[in-house]
């Protein structure tokens, strides 16, 4: 129960509750604080565990699952997609093209030739033969069967007319007997016996139906009043004086629990964020900063010293040794080439018609100098 009614000028909240700043009932004020304390105590561990799981899941997704998924995607592409693509492109499509061409050559072309050269002339011949047979049958029907049929129909009509003239008197006598022996007694029976009996039966049925309807209506009204007194009024009283107040109390409790859960979840989020930042700062101070300082103060100078004192001289020495070895191998190849040429010249002599190629650069007209010119006016 509210201590005061809300003012008419203040808008109500969308949920149907009280507007912010309006006075609330004593039940709401008594329930809110303990419910929020209990919910906060229960929700904070759940929110911290949830945030820890979220951070762990993001870390696993970024460091393990996404690279693993990319590797599996690449592996699946390399193992499944590319082989099937190559099989489709280089085996199935050429085979299908070859089979299509073979089908066209072996099936379509012979079938077309058979249709054009055999079936079409045979069909046309059958159509012409059918038209001739139909014309012959039509002529037979028109000139052979129709005249005898007309004659037979004329004979039958004449015979029927003669028979009708002979049997007219007998038909009149039979009709008079049927009228006076069957029709007149049946009409009298319907008018003076069956119709009154039917009307009496209908009137009795209507009276019985009215009596049954009145009886059912009275019984239904009595049952309705009895059920209303025994069931409806007690249920209405229970709903009005028990269930509705309990429902309002439970609604207030549920609304406060919902609001308490929302506030507790937000407060737990801030607490979890603060704890996470504290743990991150502690991890950075304990591990990251010392490791960075060791890397900058110790490992980097030692690496520079090792690079300048050991690696670079070793690299220079390796490059010098490589150059010396290459020069020695080039000299050995040149010496072997000269020895092979001298031996060949000693054993077989100088080859005839062989002209020694001049490997020097060709001599031109003359290089340009400051005193020369290539223009048309100053050319020598």
QUIPE-V659279 format. One record per backbone hydrogen bond with DSSP energy under -1.0 kcal/mol. NH is the residue of the N-H (numbers start at 1). CO is the residue of the C=O. Records with the same first field share a line. If there is no record, write none. Layout:
BEGIN
NH = CO + CO
END
This chain:
BEGIN
16 = 13
22 = 19
29 = 25
30 = 26
31 = 27
32 = 28
35 = 31
36 = 32
37 = 33
38 = 34
39 = 35
40 = 36
41 = 37
42 = 38
43 = 39
44 = 40
47 = 43
48 = 44
49 = 45
50 = 46
51 = 47
52 = 48
53 = 49
54 = 50
55 = 51
56 = 52
57 = 53
58 = 54
59 = 55
60 = 56
61 = 57
62 = 58
63 = 59
64 = 60
65 = 60
66 = 61
68 = 64
69 = 65
70 = 66
71 = 67
72 = 68
73 = 69
74 = 70
75 = 71
76 = 72
77 = 73
78 = 74
79 = 75
80 = 76
81 = 76
82 = 77
84 = 80
85 = 81
86 = 82
87 = 83
88 = 84
89 = 85
90 = 86
91 = 87
92 = 87
93 = 88
95 = 91
96 = 92
97 = 93
98 = 94
99 = 95
100 = 96
101 = 97
102 = 98
103 = 99
104 = 100
105 = 101
106 = 102
107 = 103
108 = 103
109 = 104
111 = 107
112 = 108
113 = 109
114 = 110
115 = 111
116 = 112
117 = 113
118 = 114
119 = 114
120 = 115
122 = 118
123 = 119
124 = 120
125 = 121
126 = 122
127 = 123
128 = 124
129 = 125
130 = 126
131 = 127
132 = 128
133 = 129
134 = 130
135 = 131
136 = 132
137 = 133
138 = 134
139 = 135
140 = 136
141 = 137
142 = 138
143 = 139
144 = 140
145 = 140
146 = 141
149 = 145
150 = 146
151 = 147
152 = 148
153 = 149
154 = 150
155 = 151
156 = 152
157 = 153
158 = 154
159 = 155
160 = 156
161 = 157
162 = 158
163 = 159
164 = 160
165 = 161
166 = 162
167 = 163
171 = 167
172 = 168
173 = 169
174 = 170
175 = 171
176 = 172
177 = 173
178 = 174
179 = 175
180 = 176
181 = 177
182 = 178
183 = 178
184 = 179
186 = 182
187 = 183
188 = 184
189 = 185
190 = 186
191 = 187
192 = 188
193 = 189
194 = 189
195 = 190
197 = 193
198 = 194
199 = 195
200 = 196
201 = 197
202 = 198
203 = 199
204 = 200
205 = 201
206 = 202
207 = 203
208 = 204
209 = 205
210 = 206
211 = 207
212 = 208
213 = 209
214 = 210
215 = 211
216 = 212
217 = 213
218 = 214
219 = 215
220 = 216
221 = 217
222 = 218
223 = 219
224 = 220
225 = 221
226 = 222
227 = 223
228 = 224
229 = 225
230 = 226
231 = 227
232 = 227
233 = 228
235 = 231
236 = 232
237 = 233
238 = 234
239 = 235
240 = 236
241 = 237
242 = 238
243 = 238
244 = 239
246 = 242
247 = 243
248 = 244
249 = 245
250 = 246
251 = 247
252 = 248
253 = 249
254 = 250
255 = 251
256 = 252
257 = 253
258 = 254
259 = 255
260 = 256
261 = 257
262 = 258
263 = 259
264 = 260
265 = 261
266 = 262
267 = 263
268 = 264
269 = 265
270 = 266
271 = 267
272 = 268
273 = 269
274 = 270
275 = 271
276 = 272
277 = 273
278 = 274
279 = 275
280 = 276
281 = 277
282 = 278
283 = 279
284 = 280
285 = 281
286 = 282
287 = 283
288 = 283
289 = 284
291 = 287
292 = 288
293 = 289
294 = 290
295 = 291
296 = 292
297 = 293
298 = 294
299 = 294
300 = 295
302 = 298
303 = 299
304 = 300
305 = 301
306 = 302
307 = 303
308 = 304
309 = 305
310 = 306
311 = 306
312 = 307
314 = 310
315 = 311
316 = 312
317 = 313
318 = 314
319 = 315
320 = 316
321 = 317
322 = 318
323 = 319
324 = 320
325 = 321
326 = 322
327 = 323
328 = 324
329 = 325
330 = 326
331 = 327
332 = 328
333 = 329
334 = 330
335 = 331
336 = 332
337 = 333
338 = 334
339 = 335
340 = 336
341 = 337
342 = 338
343 = 339
344 = 340
345 = 341
346 = 342
347 = 343
348 = 344
349 = 345
354 = 351
END
